[in-house]
């Protein structure tokens, strides 16, 4: 996977999490539980930070990449519940 493909993937994930957060707000009910919305917001931010780090070719980029999958797995598990 090229660097640009990784950046694009992170950016697409960022947008997807923001859209999912908006969807949950529109649905209401259990979809707007604070822990659930916070997790989606954290995932969106982590994807954005990772894309930004990749764009800058940051030497600290590997740190954010290590944490991103943890947020994503938690969000996916939370959404399925």
N, C-alpha and C positions, 0 to 999 in steps of 0.2 A: 504494500500500500504506500503510495507516495505521500509526502508531507502535505501536499494540497488536499489529497483525499481525506487524510486524518483531520485536517482543519475543517473541511466541509462536513464531515461526519459529526464532529463536535458541535458545529454551528447548527446543523439540522436537529441534533438532539436537544440543544438549548431551546430552539423554537418549539419543538414538540412538547417539552415540559411546560413551557409558558402557555401553550394552547391547551394542554391538559388541565393546568391550574384554572384557566378561564372557564373551561368546560365544567369543572367541578363546582366552581362558584355559581354557574348558571343552574346546575342541577340541584344544588342545595342539599339538605338532609345530611346524611353521614358523609357525603362527599366534601363537606366544608369543615370537617373536624380539624382543629388547629394543627395537630401532629401531621395529618395527611397533607395539608396545604404547605406546611413548613418543609416537609420532605420534598415535595415537588419543586418548591422554590430553591431549596438547596441543590437539587439535581440540576436545575436550569443554570444556576450560578456556577456550579462546578464545571459544567460543560463549557460555559462561556469563558471561564478562567483558563481552562485547558486550551481552548482554541486561541485565546490571546497569547498564552505562553508559547504555543507552537508558532504563531505568527512572529513573535519576537525572537524565536530560537533561544529562549531562556534556558540558562543552565539549571534553573530550579524546576523546569517543566516536568521532569520525572516524578517529583513529589506530588504534583496535582494529578498526574496520570494514575498514580498508585491509589489515590483515594476515590477517584471518580467511579470505578466499578462498584465499590461498596455502597455508594449512594444510589446508584442505578439498581442494584439488586434489591435494596431495601424498598425503593419506590415501586418496583415491579411487584414485589410481594404484597405491599400495602394496597396497591390498586386492585389486585386480585381478590382481596378479602371483602 
